[in-house]
Amino acid sequence: MPALPLAIIKHPLGGLAGEEVQQRAAGVLNTVEQLCTTSEQQLANV
């Protein structure tokens, strides 16, 4: 799948407090939003 969008979160998540997990998720939120709103064709050209 050449245009498979990936959002990467620093691991490990296990053993972290809920607040720390939320901070990591917030840090990748912009990437997830961009991947969800960008066409497959545009993603394939990146």
PDBQT receptor file of N, H, CA, C and O in Angstrom, charges set to zero:
ATOM      1  N   MET A   1       0.835  -1.173   0.000  1.00  0.00    +0.000 N 
ATOM      2  CA  MET A   1       0.000   0.000   0.000  1.00  0.00    +0.000 C 
ATOM      3  C   MET A   1       0.883   1.240   0.000  1.00  0.00    +0.000 C 
ATOM      4  O   MET A   1       1.272   1.715   1.068  1.00  0.00    +0.000 OA
ATOM      5  N   PRO A   2       1.200   1.761  -1.141  1.00  0.00    +0.000 N 
ATOM      6  CA  PRO A   2       2.137   2.877  -1.222  1.00  0.00    +0.000 C 
ATOM      7  C   PRO A   2       1.683   4.140  -0.507  1.00  0.00    +0.000 C 
ATOM      8  O   PRO A   2       2.521   4.933  -0.076  1.00  0.00    +0.000 OA
ATOM      9  N   ALA A   3       0.396   4.343  -0.372  1.00  0.00    +0.000 N 
ATOM     10  H   ALA A   3      -0.285   3.699  -0.722  1.00  0.00    +0.000 HD
ATOM     11  CA  ALA A   3      -0.077   5.572   0.266  1.00  0.00    +0.000 C 
ATOM     12  C   ALA A   3      -0.611   5.315   1.677  1.00  0.00    +0.000 C 
ATOM     13  O   ALA A   3      -1.397   6.108   2.196  1.00  0.00    +0.000 OA
ATOM     14  N   LEU A   4      -0.191   4.220   2.292  1.00  0.00    +0.000 N 
ATOM     15  H   LEU A   4       0.447   3.576   1.870  1.00  0.00    +0.000 HD
ATOM     16  CA  LEU A   4      -0.659   3.904   3.634  1.00  0.00    +0.000 C 
ATOM     17  C   LEU A   4      -0.176   4.967   4.610  1.00  0.00    +0.000 C 
ATOM     18  O   LEU A   4       1.027   5.106   4.832  1.00  0.00    +0.000 OA
ATOM     19  N   PRO A   5      -1.101   5.715   5.191  1.00  0.00    +0.000 N 
ATOM     20  CA  PRO A   5      -0.688   6.772   6.116  1.00  0.00    +0.000 C 
ATOM     21  C   PRO A   5      -0.348   6.207   7.487  1.00  0.00    +0.000 C 
ATOM     22  O   PRO A   5      -1.067   5.360   8.016  1.00  0.00    +0.000 OA
ATOM     23  N   LEU A   6       0.742   6.677   8.050  1.00  0.00    +0.000 N 
ATOM     24  H   LEU A   6       1.326   7.365   7.620  1.00  0.00    +0.000 HD
ATOM     25  CA  LEU A   6       1.174   6.237   9.368  1.00  0.00    +0.000 C 
ATOM     26  C   LEU A   6       1.390   7.446  10.275  1.00  0.00    +0.000 C 
ATOM     27  O   LEU A   6       1.936   8.469   9.862  1.00  0.00    +0.000 OA
ATOM     28  N   ALA A   7       0.957   7.300  11.492  1.00  0.00    +0.000 N 
ATOM     29  H   ALA A   7       0.514   6.469  11.827  1.00  0.00    +0.000 HD
ATOM     30  CA  ALA A   7       1.253   8.288  12.528  1.00  0.00    +0.000 C 
ATOM     31  C   ALA A   7       2.029   7.530  13.599  1.00  0.00    +0.000 C 
ATOM     32  O   ALA A   7       1.545   6.528  14.125  1.00  0.00    +0.000 OA
ATOM     33  N   ILE A   8       3.206   7.994  13.918  1.00  0.00    +0.000 N 
ATOM     34  H   ILE A   8       3.599   8.808  13.491  1.00  0.00    +0.000 HD
ATOM     35  CA  ILE A   8       4.092   7.267  14.823  1.00  0.00    +0.000 C 
ATOM     36  C   ILE A   8       4.136   7.958  16.179  1.00  0.00    +0.000 C 
ATOM     37  O   ILE A   8       4.335   9.169  16.279  1.00  0.00    +0.000 OA
ATOM     38  N   ILE A   9       3.943   7.149  17.221  1.00  0.00    +0.000 N 
ATOM     39  H   ILE A   9       3.782   6.165  17.140  1.00  0.00    +0.000 HD
ATOM     40  CA  ILE A   9       3.998   7.635  18.601  1.00  0.00    +0.000 C 
ATOM     41  C   ILE A   9       5.180   6.960  19.285  1.00  0.00    +0.000 C 
ATOM     42  O   ILE A   9       5.370   5.750  19.159  1.00  0.00    +0.000 OA
ATOM     43  N   LYS A  10       5.963   7.737  20.002  1.00  0.00    +0.000 N 
ATOM     44  H   LYS A  10       5.809   8.720  20.104  1.00  0.00    +0.000 HD
ATOM     45  CA  LYS A  10       7.131   7.214  20.709  1.00  0.00    +0.000 C 
ATOM     46  C   LYS A  10       6.691   6.129  21.695  1.00  0.00    +0.000 C 
ATOM     47  O   LYS A  10       5.722   6.306  22.434  1.00  0.00    +0.000 OA
ATOM     48  N   HIS A  11       7.402   5.023  21.698  1.00  0.00    +0.000 N 
ATOM     49  H   HIS A  11       8.189   4.879  21.098  1.00  0.00    +0.000 HD
ATOM     50  CA  HIS A  11       7.123   3.907  22.597  1.00  0.00    +0.000 C 
ATOM     51  C   HIS A  11       8.210   3.833  23.654  1.00  0.00    +0.000 C 
ATOM     52  O   HIS A  11       9.283   4.403  23.452  1.00  0.00    +0.000 OA
ATOM     53  N   PRO A  12       7.988   3.181  24.732  1.00  0.00    +0.000 N 
ATOM     54  CA  PRO A  12       6.821   2.375  25.090  1.00  0.00    +0.000 C 
ATOM     55  C   PRO A  12       5.716   3.237  25.691  1.00  0.00    +0.000 C 
ATOM     56  O   PRO A  12       5.971   4.302  26.253  1.00  0.00    +0.000 OA
ATOM     57  N   LEU A  13       4.497   2.756  25.562  1.00  0.00    +0.000 N 
ATOM     58  H   LEU A  13       4.289   1.891  25.106  1.00  0.00    +0.000 HD
ATOM     59  CA  LEU A  13       3.349   3.405  26.188  1.00  0.00    +0.000 C 
ATOM     60  C   LEU A  13       2.975   2.691  27.483  1.00  0.00    +0.000 C 
ATOM     61  O   LEU A  13       2.435   3.301  28.406  1.00  0.00    +0.000 OA
ATOM     62  N   GLY A  14       3.269   1.392  27.542  1.00  0.00    +0.000 N 
ATOM     63  H   GLY A  14       3.709   0.897  26.792  1.00  0.00    +0.000 HD
ATOM     64  CA  GLY A  14       2.956   0.606  28.730  1.00  0.00    +0.000 C 
ATOM     65  C   GLY A  14       3.696   1.140  29.946  1.00  0.00    +0.000 C 
ATOM     66  O   GLY A  14       4.886   1.448  29.880  1.00  0.00    +0.000 OA
ATOM     67  N   GLY A  15       2.986   1.244  31.037  1.00  0.00    +0.000 N 
ATOM     68  H   GLY A  15       2.020   0.994  31.090  1.00  0.00    +0.000 HD
ATOM     69  CA  GLY A  15       3.593   1.707  32.280  1.00  0.00    +0.000 C 
ATOM     70  C   GLY A  15       3.571   3.214  32.459  1.00  0.00    +0.000 C 
ATOM     71  O   GLY A  15       3.961   3.713  33.515  1.00  0.00    +0.000 OA
ATOM     72  N   LEU A  16       3.122   3.949  31.447  1.00  0.00    +0.000 N 
ATOM     73  H   LEU A  16       2.805   3.543  30.589  1.00  0.00    +0.000 HD
ATOM     74  CA  LEU A  16       3.049   5.402  31.572  1.00  0.00    +0.000 C 
ATOM     75  C   LEU A  16       1.752   5.801  32.269  1.00  0.00    +0.000 C 
ATOM     76  O   LEU A  16       0.739   5.107  32.172  1.00  0.00    +0.000 OA
ATOM     77  N   ALA A  17       1.801   6.908  32.959  1.00  0.00    +0.000 N 
ATOM     78  H   ALA A  17       2.623   7.471  33.037  1.00  0.00    +0.000 HD
ATOM     79  CA  ALA A  17       0.592   7.467  33.549  1.00  0.00    +0.000 C 
ATOM     80  C   ALA A  17      -0.316   7.958  32.429  1.00  0.00    +0.000 C 
ATOM     81  O   ALA A  17       0.154   8.301  31.344  1.00  0.00    +0.000 OA
ATOM     82  N   GLY A  18      -1.617   7.991  32.696  1.00  0.00    +0.000 N 
ATOM     83  H   GLY A  18      -1.999   7.712  33.577  1.00  0.00    +0.000 HD
ATOM     84  CA  GLY A  18      -2.581   8.424  31.692  1.00  0.00    +0.000 C 
ATOM     85  C   GLY A  18      -2.260   9.788  31.119  1.00  0.00    +0.000 C 
ATOM     86  O   GLY A  18      -2.432  10.015  29.921  1.00  0.00    +0.000 OA
ATOM     87  N   GLU A  19      -1.796  10.699  31.959  1.00  0.00    +0.000 N 
ATOM     88  H   GLU A  19      -1.657  10.515  32.932  1.00  0.00    +0.000 HD
ATOM     89  CA  GLU A  19      -1.457  12.045  31.488  1.00  0.00    +0.000 C 
ATOM     90  C   GLU A  19      -0.326  12.008  30.471  1.00  0.00    +0.000 C 
ATOM     91  O   GLU A  19      -0.346  12.753  29.491  1.00  0.00    +0.000 OA
ATOM     92  N   GLU A  20       0.654  11.153  30.697  1.00  0.00    +0.000 N 
ATOM     93  H   GLU A  20       0.670  10.548  31.493  1.00  0.00    +0.000 HD
ATOM     94  CA  GLU A  20       1.772  11.045  29.755  1.00  0.00    +0.000 C 
ATOM     95  C   GLU A  20       1.317  10.481  28.413  1.00  0.00    +0.000 C 
ATOM     96  O   GLU A  20       1.778  10.925  27.361  1.00  0.00    +0.000 OA
ATOM     97  N   VAL A  21       0.417   9.508  28.448  1.00  0.00    +0.000 N 
ATOM     98  H   VAL A  21       0.043   9.147  29.302  1.00  0.00    +0.000 HD
ATOM     99  CA  VAL A  21      -0.114   8.947  27.208  1.00  0.00    +0.000 C 
ATOM    100  C   VAL A  21      -0.896  10.023  26.449  1.00  0.00    +0.000 C 
ATOM    101  O   VAL A  21      -0.785  10.133  25.228  1.00  0.00    +0.000 OA
ATOM    102  N   GLN A  22      -1.681  10.807  27.174  1.00  0.00    +0.000 N 
ATOM    103  H   GLN A  22      -1.772  10.718  28.166  1.00  0.00    +0.000 HD
ATOM    104  CA  GLN A  22      -2.439  11.888  26.545  1.00  0.00    +0.000 C 
ATOM    105  C   GLN A  22      -1.512  12.916  25.904  1.00  0.00    +0.000 C 
ATOM    106  O   GLN A  22      -1.815  13.436  24.830  1.00  0.00    +0.000 OA
ATOM    107  N   GLN A  23      -0.393  13.212  26.545  1.00  0.00    +0.000 N 
ATOM    108  H   GLN A  23      -0.146  12.790  27.417  1.00  0.00    +0.000 HD
ATOM    109  CA  GLN A  23       0.569  14.166  25.983  1.00  0.00    +0.000 C 
ATOM    110  C   GLN A  23       1.163  13.628  24.689  1.00  0.00    +0.000 C 
ATOM    111  O   GLN A  23       1.325  14.371  23.721  1.00  0.00    +0.000 OA
ATOM    112  N   ARG A  24       1.485  12.348  24.670  1.00  0.00    +0.000 N 
ATOM    113  H   ARG A  24       1.354  11.745  25.456  1.00  0.00    +0.000 HD
ATOM    114  CA  ARG A  24       2.035  11.762  23.438  1.00  0.00    +0.000 C 
ATOM    115  C   ARG A  24       0.992  11.766  22.326  1.00  0.00    +0.000 C 
ATOM    116  O   ARG A  24       1.311  12.056  21.173  1.00  0.00    +0.000 OA
ATOM    117  N   ALA A  25      -0.246  11.448  22.667  1.00  0.00    +0.000 N 
ATOM    118  H   ALA A  25      -0.505  11.213  23.604  1.00  0.00    +0.000 HD
ATOM    119  CA  ALA A  25      -1.317  11.461  21.670  1.00  0.00    +0.000 C 
ATOM    120  C   ALA A  25      -1.522  12.878  21.133  1.00  0.00    +0.000 C 
ATOM    121  O   ALA A  25      -1.694  13.070  19.929  1.00  0.00    +0.000 OA
ATOM    122  N   ALA A  26      -1.503  13.856  22.016  1.00  0.00    +0.000 N 
ATOM    123  H   ALA A  26      -1.364  13.700  22.994  1.00  0.00    +0.000 HD
ATOM    124  CA  ALA A  26      -1.667  15.251  21.590  1.00  0.00    +0.000 C 
ATOM    125  C   ALA A  26      -0.540  15.656  20.648  1.00  0.00    +0.000 C 
ATOM    126  O   ALA A  26      -0.752  16.442  19.724  1.00  0.00    +0.000 OA
ATOM    127  N   GLY A  27       0.654  15.121  20.879  1.00  0.00    +0.000 N 
ATOM    128  H   GLY A  27       0.826  14.483  21.629  1.00  0.00    +0.000 HD
ATOM    129  CA  GLY A  27       1.802  15.451  20.048  1.00  0.00    +0.000 C 
ATOM    130  C   GLY A  27       1.691  14.929  18.628  1.00  0.00    +0.000 C 
ATOM    131  O   GLY A  27       2.338  15.463  17.726  1.00  0.00    +0.000 OA
ATOM    132  N   VAL A  28       0.894  13.907  18.410  1.00  0.00    +0.000 N 
ATOM    133  H   VAL A  28       0.369  13.474  19.143  1.00  0.00    +0.000 HD
ATOM    134  CA  VAL A  28       0.739  13.333  17.070  1.00  0.00    +0.000 C 
ATOM    135  C   VAL A  28      -0.604  13.707  16.445  1.00  0.00    +0.000 C 
ATOM    136  O   VAL A  28      -0.876  13.335  15.303  1.00  0.00    +0.000 OA
ATOM    137  N   LEU A  29      -1.430  14.425  17.163  1.00  0.00    +0.000 N 
ATOM    138  H   LEU A  29      -1.209  14.728  18.090  1.00  0.00    +0.000 HD
ATOM    139  CA  LEU A  29      -2.771  14.767  16.692  1.00  0.00    +0.000 C 
ATOM    140  C   LEU A  29      -2.752  15.527  15.369  1.00  0.00    +0.000 C 
ATOM    141  O   LEU A  29      -3.562  15.237  14.488  1.00  0.00    +0.000 OA
ATOM    142  N   ASN A  30      -1.861  16.478  15.211  1.00  0.00    +0.000 N 
ATOM    143  H   ASN A  30      -1.203  16.713  15.926  1.00  0.00    +0.000 HD
ATOM    144  CA  ASN A  30      -1.786  17.236  13.951  1.00  0.00    +0.000 C 
ATOM    145  C   ASN A  30      -1.464  16.319  12.776  1.00  0.00    +0.000 C 
ATOM    146  O   ASN A  30      -2.008  16.495  11.686  1.00  0.00    +0.000 OA
ATOM    147  N   THR A  31      -0.592  15.352  12.987  1.00  0.00    +0.000 N 
ATOM    148  H   THR A  31      -0.150  15.210  13.873  1.00  0.00    +0.000 HD
ATOM    149  CA  THR A  31      -0.247  14.403  11.933  1.00  0.00    +0.000 C 
ATOM    150  C   THR A  31      -1.456  13.574  11.554  1.00  0.00    +0.000 C 
ATOM    151  O   THR A  31      -1.722  13.377  10.368  1.00  0.00    +0.000 OA
ATOM    152  N   VAL A  32      -2.198  13.081  12.547  1.00  0.00    +0.000 N 
ATOM    153  H   VAL A  32      -1.982  13.241  13.510  1.00  0.00    +0.000 HD
ATOM    154  CA  VAL A  32      -3.392  12.280  12.277  1.00  0.00    +0.000 C 
ATOM    155  C   VAL A  32      -4.410  13.107  11.504  1.00  0.00    +0.000 C 
ATOM    156  O   VAL A  32      -5.006  12.620  10.543  1.00  0.00    +0.000 OA
ATOM    157  N   GLU A  33      -4.611  14.346  11.915  1.00  0.00    +0.000 N 
ATOM    158  H   GLU A  33      -4.126  14.742  12.695  1.00  0.00    +0.000 HD
ATOM    159  CA  GLU A  33      -5.553  15.217  11.220  1.00  0.00    +0.000 C 
ATOM    160  C   GLU A  33      -5.137  15.409   9.763  1.00  0.00    +0.000 C 
ATOM    161  O   GLU A  33      -5.974  15.343   8.863  1.00  0.00    +0.000 OA
ATOM    162  N   GLN A  34      -3.864  15.642   9.534  1.00  0.00    +0.000 N 
ATOM    163  H   GLN A  34      -3.184  15.696  10.265  1.00  0.00    +0.000 HD
ATOM    164  CA  GLN A  34      -3.366  15.838   8.167  1.00  0.00    +0.000 C 
ATOM    165  C   GLN A  34      -3.570  14.573   7.334  1.00  0.00    +0.000 C 
ATOM    166  O   GLN A  34      -3.982  14.655   6.177  1.00  0.00    +0.000 OA
ATOM    167  N   LEU A  35      -3.287  13.419   7.906  1.00  0.00    +0.000 N 
ATOM    168  H   LEU A  35      -2.953  13.353   8.846  1.00  0.00    +0.000 HD
ATOM    169  CA  LEU A  35      -3.437  12.173   7.164  1.00  0.00    +0.000 C 
ATOM    170  C   LEU A  35      -4.901  11.887   6.833  1.00  0.00    +0.000 C 
ATOM    171  O   LEU A  35      -5.204  11.303   5.792  1.00  0.00    +0.000 OA
ATOM    172  N   CYS A  36      -5.786  12.291   7.700  1.00  0.00    +0.000 N 
ATOM    173  H   CYS A  36      -5.540  12.765   8.546  1.00  0.00    +0.000 HD
ATOM    174  CA  CYS A  36      -7.225  12.049   7.482  1.00  0.00    +0.000 C 
ATOM    175  C   CYS A  36      -7.835  13.028   6.491  1.00  0.00    +0.000 C 
ATOM    176  O   CYS A  36      -8.909  12.765   5.950  1.00  0.00    +0.000 OA
ATOM    177  N   THR A  37      -7.182  14.135   6.246  1.00  0.00    +0.000 N 
ATOM    178  H   THR A  37      -6.309  14.349   6.685  1.00  0.00    +0.000 HD
ATOM    179  CA  THR A  37      -7.761  15.157   5.374  1.00  0.00    +0.000 C 
ATOM    180  C   THR A  37      -6.977  15.340   4.075  1.00  0.00    +0.000 C 
ATOM    181  O   THR A  37      -7.279  16.245   3.298  1.00  0.00    +0.000 OA
ATOM    182  N   THR A  38      -5.995  14.511   3.835  1.00  0.00    +0.000 N 
ATOM    183  H   THR A  38      -5.749  13.776   4.467  1.00  0.00    +0.000 HD
ATOM    184  CA  THR A  38      -5.184  14.582   2.626  1.00  0.00    +0.000 C 
ATOM    185  C   THR A  38      -5.591  13.443   1.693  1.00  0.00    +0.000 C 
ATOM    186  O   THR A  38      -5.776  12.309   2.136  1.00  0.00    +0.000 OA
ATOM    187  N   SER A  39      -5.727  13.741   0.428  1.00  0.00    +0.000 N 
ATOM    188  H   SER A  39      -5.577  14.662   0.068  1.00  0.00    +0.000 HD
ATOM    189  CA  SER A  39      -6.154  12.713  -0.521  1.00  0.00    +0.000 C 
ATOM    190  C   SER A  39      -5.092  11.621  -0.663  1.00  0.00    +0.000 C 
ATOM    191  O   SER A  39      -3.904  11.849  -0.438  1.00  0.00    +0.000 OA
ATOM    192  N   GLU A  40      -5.551  10.447  -1.038  1.00  0.00    +0.000 N 
ATOM    193  H   GLU A  40      -6.517  10.262  -1.221  1.00  0.00    +0.000 HD
ATOM    194  CA  GLU A  40      -4.646   9.315  -1.236  1.00  0.00    +0.000 C 
ATOM    195  C   GLU A  40      -3.587   9.640  -2.285  1.00  0.00    +0.000 C 
ATOM    196  O   GLU A  40      -2.426   9.252  -2.156  1.00  0.00    +0.000 OA
ATOM    197  N   GLN A  41      -4.002  10.353  -3.317  1.00  0.00    +0.000 N 
ATOM    198  H   GLN A  41      -4.945  10.669  -3.422  1.00  0.00    +0.000 HD
ATOM    199  CA  GLN A  41      -3.066  10.720  -4.385  1.00  0.00    +0.000 C 
ATOM    200  C   GLN A  41      -1.959  11.640  -3.843  1.00  0.00    +0.000 C 
ATOM    201  O   GLN A  41      -0.784  11.454  -4.159  1.00  0.00    +0.000 OA
ATOM    202  N   GLN A  42      -2.336  12.612  -3.042  1.00  0.00    +0.000 N 
ATOM    203  H   GLN A  42      -3.291  12.763  -2.785  1.00  0.00    +0.000 HD
ATOM    204  CA  GLN A  42      -1.335  13.508  -2.462  1.00  0.00    +0.000 C 
ATOM    205  C   GLN A  42      -0.398  12.757  -1.533  1.00  0.00    +0.000 C 
ATOM    206  O   GLN A  42       0.806  13.014  -1.525  1.00  0.00    +0.000 OA
ATOM    207  N   LEU A  43      -0.938  11.833  -0.751  1.00  0.00    +0.000 N 
ATOM    208  H   LEU A  43      -1.916  11.625  -0.758  1.00  0.00    +0.000 HD
ATOM    209  CA  LEU A  43      -0.093  11.050   0.162  1.00  0.00    +0.000 C 
ATOM    210  C   LEU A  43       0.904  10.182  -0.617  1.00  0.00    +0.000 C 
ATOM    211  O   LEU A  43       2.037   9.987  -0.178  1.00  0.00    +0.000 OA
ATOM    212  N   ALA A  44       0.484   9.671  -1.755  1.00  0.00    +0.000 N 
ATOM    213  H   ALA A  44      -0.436   9.828  -2.112  1.00  0.00    +0.000 HD
ATOM    214  CA  ALA A  44       1.357   8.834  -2.571  1.00  0.00    +0.000 C 
ATOM    215  C   ALA A  44       2.517   9.624  -3.134  1.00  0.00    +0.000 C 
ATOM    216  O   ALA A  44       3.563   9.050  -3.437  1.00  0.00    +0.000 OA
ATOM    217  N   ASN A  45       2.355  10.944  -3.284  1.00  0.00    +0.000 N 
ATOM    218  H   ASN A  45       1.505  11.410  -3.037  1.00  0.00    +0.000 HD
ATOM    219  CA  ASN A  45       3.406  11.789  -3.853  1.00  0.00    +0.000 C 
ATOM    220  C   ASN A  45       4.362  12.340  -2.811  1.00  0.00    +0.000 C 
ATOM    221  O   ASN A  45       5.306  13.049  -3.157  1.00  0.00    +0.000 OA
ATOM    222  N   VAL A  46       4.135  12.028  -1.539  1.00  0.00    +0.000 N 
ATOM    223  H   VAL A  46       3.368  11.452  -1.258  1.00  0.00    +0.000 HD
ATOM    224  CA  VAL A  46       4.998  12.554  -0.469  1.00  0.00    +0.000 C 
ATOM    225  C   VAL A  46       6.219  11.717  -0.319  1.00  0.00    +0.000 C 
ATOM    226  O   VAL A  46       7.064  12.002   0.530  1.00  0.00    +0.000 OA
TER     227      VAL A  46
